[in-house]
Each structure stands twice: as C-alpha cells, then as structure tokens.
Amino acid sequence: MLKKLRKTISVIVLALSLYGLISNNNEVLPFTMAGLAILMVVMGAEERQKNRKSYRSYLFFAVSLFWILVSIEGFIY
C-alpha cells in the first residue's frame, strides 16, 4: 500500500514541478515542497515497516520536517 502511495505522490510532485518549470510560475513551489515532505514521510514509513535498524528512516523523517517548515514559510511569505 505504501508503495502505491509513494508512486502516486511522486507523480503528483513531478507534475507540479514540471508545471512550475515550464510556465515559470514560482507560486507552485510551496506546494511542491509540501508534496516532497509528504513523500519523505511515506518513504520513512516504508523503511520503518521493513524493520531495518538503520538511520535512513530517521533521516527521512528529519528531512521531511525540514521540508514542512520550508513549505510553511513559503505559504506565509
């Protein structure tokens, strides 16, 4: 289930990124960053679900927290 969710979110983020790049519209950038944050959370959950004792799941969660903060700042300003 997480694999399908990851692929769906990846396609949405890719579409947003391509739209922003082609149209030179920087107003979609916070939405792209929020999508990347959600994608990182899903990837971290996948790593946790595999029961791997590695740092990657923690890294994914930390990076997603950073992306969420950056996207909130983008929404505010």
mmJSON file of the N, C-alpha and C atoms, coordinates in Angstrom:
{"data_MODEL":{"atom_site":{
"group_PDB":["ATOM","ATOM","ATOM","ATOM","ATOM","ATOM","ATOM","ATOM","ATOM","ATOM","ATOM","ATOM","ATOM","ATOM","ATOM","ATOM","ATOM","ATOM","ATOM","ATOM","ATOM","ATOM","ATOM","ATOM","ATOM","ATOM","ATOM","ATOM","ATOM","ATOM","ATOM","ATOM","ATOM","ATOM","ATOM","ATOM","ATOM","ATOM","ATOM","ATOM","ATOM","ATOM","ATOM","ATOM","ATOM","ATOM","ATOM","ATOM","ATOM","ATOM","ATOM","ATOM","ATOM","ATOM","ATOM","ATOM","ATOM","ATOM","ATOM","ATOM","ATOM","ATOM","ATOM","ATOM","ATOM","ATOM","ATOM","ATOM","ATOM","ATOM","ATOM","ATOM","ATOM","ATOM","ATOM","ATOM","ATOM","ATOM","ATOM","ATOM","ATOM","ATOM","ATOM","ATOM","ATOM","ATOM","ATOM","ATOM","ATOM","ATOM","ATOM","ATOM","ATOM","ATOM","ATOM","ATOM","ATOM","ATOM","ATOM","ATOM","ATOM","ATOM","ATOM","ATOM","ATOM","ATOM","ATOM","ATOM","ATOM","ATOM","ATOM","ATOM","ATOM","ATOM","ATOM","ATOM","ATOM","ATOM","ATOM","ATOM","ATOM","ATOM","ATOM","ATOM","ATOM","ATOM","ATOM","ATOM","ATOM","ATOM","ATOM","ATOM","ATOM","ATOM","ATOM","ATOM","ATOM","ATOM","ATOM","ATOM","ATOM","ATOM","ATOM","ATOM","ATOM","ATOM","ATOM","ATOM","ATOM","ATOM","ATOM","ATOM","ATOM","ATOM","ATOM","ATOM","ATOM","ATOM","ATOM","ATOM","ATOM","ATOM","ATOM","ATOM","ATOM","ATOM","ATOM","ATOM","ATOM","ATOM","ATOM","ATOM","ATOM","ATOM","ATOM","ATOM","ATOM","ATOM","ATOM","ATOM","ATOM","ATOM","ATOM","ATOM","ATOM","ATOM","ATOM","ATOM","ATOM","ATOM","ATOM","ATOM","ATOM","ATOM","ATOM","ATOM","ATOM","ATOM","ATOM","ATOM","ATOM","ATOM","ATOM","ATOM","ATOM","ATOM","ATOM","ATOM","ATOM","ATOM","ATOM","ATOM","ATOM","ATOM","ATOM","ATOM","ATOM","ATOM","ATOM","ATOM","ATOM","ATOM","ATOM","ATOM","ATOM","ATOM","ATOM","ATOM","ATOM","ATOM","ATOM"],
"id":[1,2,3,4,5,6,7,8,9,10,11,12,13,14,15,16,17,18,19,20,21,22,23,24,25,26,27,28,29,30,31,32,33,34,35,36,37,38,39,40,41,42,43,44,45,46,47,48,49,50,51,52,53,54,55,56,57,58,59,60,61,62,63,64,65,66,67,68,69,70,71,72,73,74,75,76,77,78,79,80,81,82,83,84,85,86,87,88,89,90,91,92,93,94,95,96,97,98,99,100,101,102,103,104,105,106,107,108,109,110,111,112,113,114,115,116,117,118,119,120,121,122,123,124,125,126,127,128,129,130,131,132,133,134,135,136,137,138,139,140,141,142,143,144,145,146,147,148,149,150,151,152,153,154,155,156,157,158,159,160,161,162,163,164,165,166,167,168,169,170,171,172,173,174,175,176,177,178,179,180,181,182,183,184,185,186,187,188,189,190,191,192,193,194,195,196,197,198,199,200,201,202,203,204,205,206,207,208,209,210,211,212,213,214,215,216,217,218,219,220,221,222,223,224,225,226,227,228,229,230,231],
"type_symbol":["N","C","C","N","C","C","N","C","C","N","C","C","N","C","C","N","C","C","N","C","C","N","C","C","N","C","C","N","C","C","N","C","C","N","C","C","N","C","C","N","C","C","N","C","C","N","C","C","N","C","C","N","C","C","N","C","C","N","C","C","N","C","C","N","C","C","N","C","C","N","C","C","N","C","C","N","C","C","N","C","C","N","C","C","N","C","C","N","C","C","N","C","C","N","C","C","N","C","C","N","C","C","N","C","C","N","C","C","N","C","C","N","C","C","N","C","C","N","C","C","N","C","C","N","C","C","N","C","C","N","C","C","N","C","C","N","C","C","N","C","C","N","C","C","N","C","C","N","C","C","N","C","C","N","C","C","N","C","C","N","C","C","N","C","C","N","C","C","N","C","C","N","C","C","N","C","C","N","C","C","N","C","C","N","C","C","N","C","C","N","C","C","N","C","C","N","C","C","N","C","C","N","C","C","N","C","C","N","C","C","N","C","C","N","C","C","N","C","C","N","C","C","N","C","C","N","C","C","N","C","C"],
"label_atom_id":["N","CA","C","N","CA","C","N","CA","C","N","CA","C","N","CA","C","N","CA","C","N","CA","C","N","CA","C","N","CA","C","N","CA","C","N","CA","C","N","CA","C","N","CA","C","N","CA","C","N","CA","C","N","CA","C","N","CA","C","N","CA","C","N","CA","C","N","CA","C","N","CA","C","N","CA","C","N","CA","C","N","CA","C","N","CA","C","N","CA","C","N","CA","C","N","CA","C","N","CA","C","N","CA","C","N","CA","C","N","CA","C","N","CA","C","N","CA","C","N","CA","C","N","CA","C","N","CA","C","N","CA","C","N","CA","C","N","CA","C","N","CA","C","N","CA","C","N","CA","C","N","CA","C","N","CA","C","N","CA","C","N","CA","C","N","CA","C","N","CA","C","N","CA","C","N","CA","C","N","CA","C","N","CA","C","N","CA","C","N","CA","C","N","CA","C","N","CA","C","N","CA","C","N","CA","C","N","CA","C","N","CA","C","N","CA","C","N","CA","C","N","CA","C","N","CA","C","N","CA","C","N","CA","C","N","CA","C","N","CA","C","N","CA","C","N","CA","C","N","CA","C","N","CA","C","N","CA","C","N","CA","C","N","CA","C","N","CA","C"],
"label_alt_id":[null,null,null,null,null,null,null,null,null,null,null,null,null,null,null,null,null,null,null,null,null,null,null,null,null,null,null,null,null,null,null,null,null,null,null,null,null,null,null,null,null,null,null,null,null,null,null,null,null,null,null,null,null,null,null,null,null,null,null,null,null,null,null,null,null,null,null,null,null,null,null,null,null,null,null,null,null,null,null,null,null,null,null,null,null,null,null,null,null,null,null,null,null,null,null,null,null,null,null,null,null,null,null,null,null,null,null,null,null,null,null,null,null,null,null,null,null,null,null,null,null,null,null,null,null,null,null,null,null,null,null,null,null,null,null,null,null,null,null,null,null,null,null,null,null,null,null,null,null,null,null,null,null,null,null,null,null,null,null,null,null,null,null,null,null,null,null,null,null,null,null,null,null,null,null,null,null,null,null,null,null,null,null,null,null,null,null,null,null,null,null,null,null,null,null,null,null,null,null,null,null,null,null,null,null,null,null,null,null,null,null,null,null,null,null,null,null,null,null,null,null,null,null,null,null,null,null,null,null,null,null],
"label_comp_id":["MET","MET","MET","LEU","LEU","LEU","LYS","LYS","LYS","LYS","LYS","LYS","LEU","LEU","LEU","ARG","ARG","ARG","LYS","LYS","LYS","THR","THR","THR","ILE","ILE","ILE","SER","SER","SER","VAL","VAL","VAL","ILE","ILE","ILE","VAL","VAL","VAL","LEU","LEU","LEU","ALA","ALA","ALA","LEU","LEU","LEU","SER","SER","SER","LEU","LEU","LEU","TYR","TYR","TYR","GLY","GLY","GLY","LEU","LEU","LEU","ILE","ILE","ILE","SER","SER","SER","ASN","ASN","ASN","ASN","ASN","ASN","ASN","ASN","ASN","GLU","GLU","GLU","VAL","VAL","VAL","LEU","LEU","LEU","PRO","PRO","PRO","PHE","PHE","PHE","THR","THR","THR","MET","MET","MET","ALA","ALA","ALA","GLY","GLY","GLY","LEU","LEU","LEU","ALA","ALA","ALA","ILE","ILE","ILE","LEU","LEU","LEU","MET","MET","MET","VAL","VAL","VAL","VAL","VAL","VAL","MET","MET","MET","GLY","GLY","GLY","ALA","ALA","ALA","GLU","GLU","GLU","GLU","GLU","GLU","ARG","ARG","ARG","GLN","GLN","GLN","LYS","LYS","LYS","ASN","ASN","ASN","ARG","ARG","ARG","LYS","LYS","LYS","SER","SER","SER","TYR","TYR","TYR","ARG","ARG","ARG","SER","SER","SER","TYR","TYR","TYR","LEU","LEU","LEU","PHE","PHE","PHE","PHE","PHE","PHE","ALA","ALA","ALA","VAL","VAL","VAL","SER","SER","SER","LEU","LEU","LEU","PHE","PHE","PHE","TRP","TRP","TRP","ILE","ILE","ILE","LEU","LEU","LEU","VAL","VAL","VAL","SER","SER","SER","ILE","ILE","ILE","GLU","GLU","GLU","GLY","GLY","GLY","PHE","PHE","PHE","ILE","ILE","ILE","TYR","TYR","TYR"],
"label_asym_id":["A","A","A","A","A","A","A","A","A","A","A","A","A","A","A","A","A","A","A","A","A","A","A","A","A","A","A","A","A","A","A","A","A","A","A","A","A","A","A","A","A","A","A","A","A","A","A","A","A","A","A","A","A","A","A","A","A","A","A","A","A","A","A","A","A","A","A","A","A","A","A","A","A","A","A","A","A","A","A","A","A","A","A","A","A","A","A","A","A","A","A","A","A","A","A","A","A","A","A","A","A","A","A","A","A","A","A","A","A","A","A","A","A","A","A","A","A","A","A","A","A","A","A","A","A","A","A","A","A","A","A","A","A","A","A","A","A","A","A","A","A","A","A","A","A","A","A","A","A","A","A","A","A","A","A","A","A","A","A","A","A","A","A","A","A","A","A","A","A","A","A","A","A","A","A","A","A","A","A","A","A","A","A","A","A","A","A","A","A","A","A","A","A","A","A","A","A","A","A","A","A","A","A","A","A","A","A","A","A","A","A","A","A","A","A","A","A","A","A","A","A","A","A","A","A","A","A","A","A","A","A"],
"label_entity_id":["1","1","1","1","1","1","1","1","1","1","1","1","1","1","1","1","1","1","1","1","1","1","1","1","1","1","1","1","1","1","1","1","1","1","1","1","1","1","1","1","1","1","1","1","1","1","1","1","1","1","1","1","1","1","1","1","1","1","1","1","1","1","1","1","1","1","1","1","1","1","1","1","1","1","1","1","1","1","1","1","1","1","1","1","1","1","1","1","1","1","1","1","1","1","1","1","1","1","1","1","1","1","1","1","1","1","1","1","1","1","1","1","1","1","1","1","1","1","1","1","1","1","1","1","1","1","1","1","1","1","1","1","1","1","1","1","1","1","1","1","1","1","1","1","1","1","1","1","1","1","1","1","1","1","1","1","1","1","1","1","1","1","1","1","1","1","1","1","1","1","1","1","1","1","1","1","1","1","1","1","1","1","1","1","1","1","1","1","1","1","1","1","1","1","1","1","1","1","1","1","1","1","1","1","1","1","1","1","1","1","1","1","1","1","1","1","1","1","1","1","1","1","1","1","1","1","1","1","1","1","1"],
"label_seq_id":[1,1,1,2,2,2,3,3,3,4,4,4,5,5,5,6,6,6,7,7,7,8,8,8,9,9,9,10,10,10,11,11,11,12,12,12,13,13,13,14,14,14,15,15,15,16,16,16,17,17,17,18,18,18,19,19,19,20,20,20,21,21,21,22,22,22,23,23,23,24,24,24,25,25,25,26,26,26,27,27,27,28,28,28,29,29,29,30,30,30,31,31,31,32,32,32,33,33,33,34,34,34,35,35,35,36,36,36,37,37,37,38,38,38,39,39,39,40,40,40,41,41,41,42,42,42,43,43,43,44,44,44,45,45,45,46,46,46,47,47,47,48,48,48,49,49,49,50,50,50,51,51,51,52,52,52,53,53,53,54,54,54,55,55,55,56,56,56,57,57,57,58,58,58,59,59,59,60,60,60,61,61,61,62,62,62,63,63,63,64,64,64,65,65,65,66,66,66,67,67,67,68,68,68,69,69,69,70,70,70,71,71,71,72,72,72,73,73,73,74,74,74,75,75,75,76,76,76,77,77,77],
"pdbx_PDB_ins_code":[null,null,null,null,null,null,null,null,null,null,null,null,null,null,null,null,null,null,null,null,null,null,null,null,null,null,null,null,null,null,null,null,null,null,null,null,null,null,null,null,null,null,null,null,null,null,null,null,null,null,null,null,null,null,null,null,null,null,null,null,null,null,null,null,null,null,null,null,null,null,null,null,null,null,null,null,null,null,null,null,null,null,null,null,null,null,null,null,null,null,null,null,null,null,null,null,null,null,null,null,null,null,null,null,null,null,null,null,null,null,null,null,null,null,null,null,null,null,null,null,null,null,null,null,null,null,null,null,null,null,null,null,null,null,null,null,null,null,null,null,null,null,null,null,null,null,null,null,null,null,null,null,null,null,null,null,null,null,null,null,null,null,null,null,null,null,null,null,null,null,null,null,null,null,null,null,null,null,null,null,null,null,null,null,null,null,null,null,null,null,null,null,null,null,null,null,null,null,null,null,null,null,null,null,null,null,null,null,null,null,null,null,null,null,null,null,null,null,null,null,null,null,null,null,null,null,null,null,null,null,null],
"Cartn_x":[0.812,0.0,0.863,1.918,2.789,3.528,3.793,4.489,3.614,2.319,1.395,1.231,1.153,1.036,2.275,3.444,4.696,4.748,4.334,4.348,3.343,2.172,1.164,1.645,2.198,2.705,3.87,4.704,5.829,5.351,4.31,3.77,3.174,2.475,1.886,2.971,4.014,5.114,5.842,6.035,6.678,5.843,4.537,3.659,3.697,3.662,3.752,5.086,6.149,7.477,7.6,7.121,7.178,6.317,5.14,4.283,4.986,5.579,6.28,7.484,8.171,9.343,8.968,7.952,7.572,6.902,6.014,5.279,6.026,7.171,7.963,7.119,6.285,5.396,5.964,6.46,7.073,6.068,4.804,3.787,3.441,3.79,3.505,4.648,5.714,6.866,6.55,5.781,5.45,4.639,3.773,3.007,3.927,4.916,5.889,6.693,7.102,7.866,7.029,5.749,4.865,4.684,4.568,4.461,5.709,6.869,8.12,8.211,7.7,7.7,6.821,5.654,4.769,5.43,6.099,6.801,7.891,8.611,9.657,9.078,7.919,7.271,6.883,6.335,5.947,7.178,8.257,9.478,10.053,9.982,10.429,9.563,8.259,7.355,7.64,7.981,8.354,9.595,10.582,11.801,11.523,10.659,10.308,9.545,8.689,7.885,8.746,9.853,10.764,11.572,11.424,12.124,13.633,14.068,15.517,16.029,17.116,17.734,18.791,18.347,19.288,18.886,19.72,19.498,18.609,18.331,17.619,16.211,15.493,14.127,14.142,15.089,15.202,15.607,16.461,16.879,15.711,14.898,13.725,12.767,12.537,11.636,12.214,13.516,14.145,14.088,14.354,14.308,12.877,11.912,10.515,10.087,10.567,10.263,10.833,12.048,12.654,11.836,11.416,10.628,9.286,8.678,7.405,7.594,8.655,8.925,9.19,9.936,10.229,8.956,8.1,6.876,5.913,5.864,5.02,5.528,6.841,7.4,7.053,7.069,6.698,5.241,4.362,2.951,2.74,3.522,3.347,3.876,5.05,5.647,5.372],
"Cartn_y":[-1.187,0.0,1.262,1.25,2.419,2.621,1.532,1.639,2.35,2.031,2.701,4.166,4.436,5.813,6.613,5.996,6.676,7.007,6.066,6.314,7.385,7.389,8.398,9.795,9.915,11.21,11.661,10.729,11.073,11.65,11.059,11.558,12.948,13.176,14.488,15.541,15.215,16.167,16.447,15.414,15.598,16.503,16.301,17.142,18.596,18.812,20.176,20.818,20.069,20.598,20.953,20.071,20.355,21.548,21.669,22.818,24.11,24.115,25.308,25.643,24.623,24.842,25.353,24.751,25.13,26.498,26.76,28.019,29.149,28.834,29.802,30.435,29.62,30.053,29.572,30.501,30.139,30.047,30.277,30.22,28.784,27.81,26.408,25.766,26.503,25.947,25.476,26.217,25.689,24.391,24.254,23.014,21.846,22.128,21.103,20.674,21.63,21.301,20.524,20.885,20.138,18.708,18.551,17.213,16.394,17.033,16.329,15.929,16.771,16.427,15.208,15.171,14.021,12.772,12.938,11.813,11.275,12.156,11.717,10.991,11.437,10.744,9.327,9.185,7.86,6.97,7.525,6.738,6.324,7.215,6.865,5.779,5.838,4.807,3.466,3.491,2.249,1.631,2.45,1.936,1.376,2.044,1.556,0.247,0.131,-1.067,-2.28,-2.054,-3.14,-3.614,-2.912,-3.235,-3.184,-2.279,-2.097,-1.252,-1.655,-0.914,0.031,0.938,1.859,3.294,4.185,5.601,6.21,5.488,6.076,6.522,5.763,6.165,7.453,7.554,8.781,9.962,9.707,10.757,11.232,10.304,10.682,11.538,11.164,11.94,13.326,13.418,14.713,15.633,15.075,15.881,16.303,15.445,15.813,16.935,16.911,18.008,19.318,19.284,20.478,20.977,20.067,20.455,21.058,20.509,21.054,22.48,22.725,24.078,25.048,24.598,25.456,25.728,24.733,24.967,25.881,25.768,26.689,28.104,28.276,29.607,30.126,29.242,29.645,30.043,29.391,29.768,31.114,31.398,32.655,33.839,33.686,34.819,34.698],
"Cartn_z":[0.0,0.0,0.0,0.799,0.85,-0.472,-1.167,-2.446,-3.479,-3.501,-4.422,-4.051,-2.76,-2.292,-2.656,-2.504,-2.855,-4.34,-5.175,-6.615,-7.008,-6.379,-6.678,-6.292,-5.11,-4.659,-5.528,-5.95,-6.821,-8.15,-8.71,-9.98,-9.793,-8.684,-8.418,-8.247,-7.487,-7.273,-8.593,-9.394,-10.687,-11.593,-11.593,-12.413,-11.948,-10.636,-10.115,-10.475,-10.363,-10.679,-12.155,-13.001,-14.443,-14.813,-14.208,-14.485,-14.077,-12.884,-12.423,-13.28,-13.775,-14.608,-15.992,-16.593,-17.948,-17.973,-17.024,-17.03,-16.324,-15.726,-14.977,-13.865,-13.242,-12.179,-10.85,-10.054,-8.776,-7.64,-7.925,-6.878,-6.499,-7.325,-7.004,-6.22,-5.981,-5.279,-3.858,-3.05,-1.714,-1.764,-2.767,-2.903,-3.265,-4.101,-4.465,-3.239,-2.435,-1.229,-0.224,-0.093,0.8,0.289,-1.013,-1.594,-1.355,-1.453,-1.17,0.296,1.18,2.603,2.859,2.238,2.398,1.816,0.689,0.076,0.992,1.654,2.581,3.792,4.26,5.383,4.969,3.767,3.282,3.114,2.6,2.435,3.788,4.777,6.122,6.74,6.486,6.999,6.336,5.058,4.372,4.998,5.296,5.917,7.307,8.071,9.403,9.32,8.291,8.129,7.787,7.12,6.772,7.977,9.113,10.359,10.206,9.427,9.286,10.438,10.976,12.068,11.493,10.662,10.038,10.329,9.951,10.167,9.091,8.012,6.874,7.215,8.016,8.357,9.178,10.104,10.892,10.014,9.056,8.135,7.284,6.802,6.02,6.845,8.099,8.942,9.244,9.464,9.745,8.52,7.356,6.135,5.842,6.113,5.871,6.808,8.039,8.964,8.445,7.929,7.342,6.154,5.262,4.092,4.501,5.553,6.029,6.526,7.283,7.771,6.624,5.63,4.477,3.666,3.498,2.738,3.483,4.82,5.595,5.446,5.474,5.257,3.87,2.874,1.524,1.411,2.17,2.17,2.829,3.878,4.624,3.818,3.219,2.505,1.075],
"occupancy":[1.0,1.0,1.0,1.0,1.0,1.0,1.0,1.0,1.0,1.0,1.0,1.0,1.0,1.0,1.0,1.0,1.0,1.0,1.0,1.0,1.0,1.0,1.0,1.0,1.0,1.0,1.0,1.0,1.0,1.0,1.0,1.0,1.0,1.0,1.0,1.0,1.0,1.0,1.0,1.0,1.0,1.0,1.0,1.0,1.0,1.0,1.0,1.0,1.0,1.0,1.0,1.0,1.0,1.0,1.0,1.0,1.0,1.0,1.0,1.0,1.0,1.0,1.0,1.0,1.0,1.0,1.0,1.0,1.0,1.0,1.0,1.0,1.0,1.0,1.0,1.0,1.0,1.0,1.0,1.0,1.0,1.0,1.0,1.0,1.0,1.0,1.0,1.0,1.0,1.0,1.0,1.0,1.0,1.0,1.0,1.0,1.0,1.0,1.0,1.0,1.0,1.0,1.0,1.0,1.0,1.0,1.0,1.0,1.0,1.0,1.0,1.0,1.0,1.0,1.0,1.0,1.0,1.0,1.0,1.0,1.0,1.0,1.0,1.0,1.0,1.0,1.0,1.0,1.0,1.0,1.0,1.0,1.0,1.0,1.0,1.0,1.0,1.0,1.0,1.0,1.0,1.0,1.0,1.0,1.0,1.0,1.0,1.0,1.0,1.0,1.0,1.0,1.0,1.0,1.0,1.0,1.0,1.0,1.0,1.0,1.0,1.0,1.0,1.0,1.0,1.0,1.0,1.0,1.0,1.0,1.0,1.0,1.0,1.0,1.0,1.0,1.0,1.0,1.0,1.0,1.0,1.0,1.0,1.0,1.0,1.0,1.0,1.0,1.0,1.0,1.0,1.0,1.0,1.0,1.0,1.0,1.0,1.0,1.0,1.0,1.0,1.0,1.0,1.0,1.0,1.0,1.0,1.0,1.0,1.0,1.0,1.0,1.0,1.0,1.0,1.0,1.0,1.0,1.0,1.0,1.0,1.0,1.0,1.0,1.0,1.0,1.0,1.0,1.0,1.0,1.0],
"B_iso_or_equiv":[0.0,0.0,0.0,0.0,0.0,0.0,0.0,0.0,0.0,0.0,0.0,0.0,0.0,0.0,0.0,0.0,0.0,0.0,0.0,0.0,0.0,0.0,0.0,0.0,0.0,0.0,0.0,0.0,0.0,0.0,0.0,0.0,0.0,0.0,0.0,0.0,0.0,0.0,0.0,0.0,0.0,0.0,0.0,0.0,0.0,0.0,0.0,0.0,0.0,0.0,0.0,0.0,0.0,0.0,0.0,0.0,0.0,0.0,0.0,0.0,0.0,0.0,0.0,0.0,0.0,0.0,0.0,0.0,0.0,0.0,0.0,0.0,0.0,0.0,0.0,0.0,0.0,0.0,0.0,0.0,0.0,0.0,0.0,0.0,0.0,0.0,0.0,0.0,0.0,0.0,0.0,0.0,0.0,0.0,0.0,0.0,0.0,0.0,0.0,0.0,0.0,0.0,0.0,0.0,0.0,0.0,0.0,0.0,0.0,0.0,0.0,0.0,0.0,0.0,0.0,0.0,0.0,0.0,0.0,0.0,0.0,0.0,0.0,0.0,0.0,0.0,0.0,0.0,0.0,0.0,0.0,0.0,0.0,0.0,0.0,0.0,0.0,0.0,0.0,0.0,0.0,0.0,0.0,0.0,0.0,0.0,0.0,0.0,0.0,0.0,0.0,0.0,0.0,0.0,0.0,0.0,0.0,0.0,0.0,0.0,0.0,0.0,0.0,0.0,0.0,0.0,0.0,0.0,0.0,0.0,0.0,0.0,0.0,0.0,0.0,0.0,0.0,0.0,0.0,0.0,0.0,0.0,0.0,0.0,0.0,0.0,0.0,0.0,0.0,0.0,0.0,0.0,0.0,0.0,0.0,0.0,0.0,0.0,0.0,0.0,0.0,0.0,0.0,0.0,0.0,0.0,0.0,0.0,0.0,0.0,0.0,0.0,0.0,0.0,0.0,0.0,0.0,0.0,0.0,0.0,0.0,0.0,0.0,0.0,0.0,0.0,0.0,0.0,0.0,0.0,0.0],
"pdbx_formal_charge":[null,null,null,null,null,null,null,null,null,null,null,null,null,null,null,null,null,null,null,null,null,null,null,null,null,null,null,null,null,null,null,null,null,null,null,null,null,null,null,null,null,null,null,null,null,null,null,null,null,null,null,null,null,null,null,null,null,null,null,null,null,null,null,null,null,null,null,null,null,null,null,null,null,null,null,null,null,null,null,null,null,null,null,null,null,null,null,null,null,null,null,null,null,null,null,null,null,null,null,null,null,null,null,null,null,null,null,null,null,null,null,null,null,null,null,null,null,null,null,null,null,null,null,null,null,null,null,null,null,null,null,null,null,null,null,null,null,null,null,null,null,null,null,null,null,null,null,null,null,null,null,null,null,null,null,null,null,null,null,null,null,null,null,null,null,null,null,null,null,null,null,null,null,null,null,null,null,null,null,null,null,null,null,null,null,null,null,null,null,null,null,null,null,null,null,null,null,null,null,null,null,null,null,null,null,null,null,null,null,null,null,null,null,null,null,null,null,null,null,null,null,null,null,null,null,null,null,null,null,null,null],
"auth_seq_id":[1,1,1,2,2,2,3,3,3,4,4,4,5,5,5,6,6,6,7,7,7,8,8,8,9,9,9,10,10,10,11,11,11,12,12,12,13,13,13,14,14,14,15,15,15,16,16,16,17,17,17,18,18,18,19,19,19,20,20,20,21,21,21,22,22,22,23,23,23,24,24,24,25,25,25,26,26,26,27,27,27,28,28,28,29,29,29,30,30,30,31,31,31,32,32,32,33,33,33,34,34,34,35,35,35,36,36,36,37,37,37,38,38,38,39,39,39,40,40,40,41,41,41,42,42,42,43,43,43,44,44,44,45,45,45,46,46,46,47,47,47,48,48,48,49,49,49,50,50,50,51,51,51,52,52,52,53,53,53,54,54,54,55,55,55,56,56,56,57,57,57,58,58,58,59,59,59,60,60,60,61,61,61,62,62,62,63,63,63,64,64,64,65,65,65,66,66,66,67,67,67,68,68,68,69,69,69,70,70,70,71,71,71,72,72,72,73,73,73,74,74,74,75,75,75,76,76,76,77,77,77],
"auth_comp_id":["MET","MET","MET","LEU","LEU","LEU","LYS","LYS","LYS","LYS","LYS","LYS","LEU","LEU","LEU","ARG","ARG","ARG","LYS","LYS","LYS","THR","THR","THR","ILE","ILE","ILE","SER","SER","SER","VAL","VAL","VAL","ILE","ILE","ILE","VAL","VAL","VAL","LEU","LEU","LEU","ALA","ALA","ALA","LEU","LEU","LEU","SER","SER","SER","LEU","LEU","LEU","TYR","TYR","TYR","GLY","GLY","GLY","LEU","LEU","LEU","ILE","ILE","ILE","SER","SER","SER","ASN","ASN","ASN","ASN","ASN","ASN","ASN","ASN","ASN","GLU","GLU","GLU","VAL","VAL","VAL","LEU","LEU","LEU","PRO","PRO","PRO","PHE","PHE","PHE","THR","THR","THR","MET","MET","MET","ALA","ALA","ALA","GLY","GLY","GLY","LEU","LEU","LEU","ALA","ALA","ALA","ILE","ILE","ILE","LEU","LEU","LEU","MET","MET","MET","VAL","VAL","VAL","VAL","VAL","VAL","MET","MET","MET","GLY","GLY","GLY","ALA","ALA","ALA","GLU","GLU","GLU","GLU","GLU","GLU","ARG","ARG","ARG","GLN","GLN","GLN","LYS","LYS","LYS","ASN","ASN","ASN","ARG","ARG","ARG","LYS","LYS","LYS","SER","SER","SER","TYR","TYR","TYR","ARG","ARG","ARG","SER","SER","SER","TYR","TYR","TYR","LEU","LEU","LEU","PHE","PHE","PHE","PHE","PHE","PHE","ALA","ALA","ALA","VAL","VAL","VAL","SER","SER","SER","LEU","LEU","LEU","PHE","PHE","PHE","TRP","TRP","TRP","ILE","ILE","ILE","LEU","LEU","LEU","VAL","VAL","VAL","SER","SER","SER","ILE","ILE","ILE","GLU","GLU","GLU","GLY","GLY","GLY","PHE","PHE","PHE","ILE","ILE","ILE","TYR","TYR","TYR"],
"auth_asym_id":["A","A","A","A","A","A","A","A","A","A","A","A","A","A","A","A","A","A","A","A","A","A","A","A","A","A","A","A","A","A","A","A","A","A","A","A","A","A","A","A","A","A","A","A","A","A","A","A","A","A","A","A","A","A","A","A","A","A","A","A","A","A","A","A","A","A","A","A","A","A","A","A","A","A","A","A","A","A","A","A","A","A","A","A","A","A","A","A","A","A","A","A","A","A","A","A","A","A","A","A","A","A","A","A","A","A","A","A","A","A","A","A","A","A","A","A","A","A","A","A","A","A","A","A","A","A","A","A","A","A","A","A","A","A","A","A","A","A","A","A","A","A","A","A","A","A","A","A","A","A","A","A","A","A","A","A","A","A","A","A","A","A","A","A","A","A","A","A","A","A","A","A","A","A","A","A","A","A","A","A","A","A","A","A","A","A","A","A","A","A","A","A","A","A","A","A","A","A","A","A","A","A","A","A","A","A","A","A","A","A","A","A","A","A","A","A","A","A","A","A","A","A","A","A","A","A","A","A","A","A","A"],
"auth_atom_id":["N","CA","C","N","CA","C","N","CA","C","N","CA","C","N","CA","C","N","CA","C","N","CA","C","N","CA","C","N","CA","C","N","CA","C","N","CA","C","N","CA","C","N","CA","C","N","CA","C","N","CA","C","N","CA","C","N","CA","C","N","CA","C","N","CA","C","N","CA","C","N","CA","C","N","CA","C","N","CA","C","N","CA","C","N","CA","C","N","CA","C","N","CA","C","N","CA","C","N","CA","C","N","CA","C","N","CA","C","N","CA","C","N","CA","C","N","CA","C","N","CA","C","N","CA","C","N","CA","C","N","CA","C","N","CA","C","N","CA","C","N","CA","C","N","CA","C","N","CA","C","N","CA","C","N","CA","C","N","CA","C","N","CA","C","N","CA","C","N","CA","C","N","CA","C","N","CA","C","N","CA","C","N","CA","C","N","CA","C","N","CA","C","N","CA","C","N","CA","C","N","CA","C","N","CA","C","N","CA","C","N","CA","C","N","CA","C","N","CA","C","N","CA","C","N","CA","C","N","CA","C","N","CA","C","N","CA","C","N","CA","C","N","CA","C","N","CA","C","N","CA","C","N","CA","C","N","CA","C","N","CA","C","N","CA","C","N","CA","C"],
"pdbx_PDB_model_num":[1,1,1,1,1,1,1,1,1,1,1,1,1,1,1,1,1,1,1,1,1,1,1,1,1,1,1,1,1,1,1,1,1,1,1,1,1,1,1,1,1,1,1,1,1,1,1,1,1,1,1,1,1,1,1,1,1,1,1,1,1,1,1,1,1,1,1,1,1,1,1,1,1,1,1,1,1,1,1,1,1,1,1,1,1,1,1,1,1,1,1,1,1,1,1,1,1,1,1,1,1,1,1,1,1,1,1,1,1,1,1,1,1,1,1,1,1,1,1,1,1,1,1,1,1,1,1,1,1,1,1,1,1,1,1,1,1,1,1,1,1,1,1,1,1,1,1,1,1,1,1,1,1,1,1,1,1,1,1,1,1,1,1,1,1,1,1,1,1,1,1,1,1,1,1,1,1,1,1,1,1,1,1,1,1,1,1,1,1,1,1,1,1,1,1,1,1,1,1,1,1,1,1,1,1,1,1,1,1,1,1,1,1,1,1,1,1,1,1,1,1,1,1,1,1,1,1,1,1,1,1]
}}}
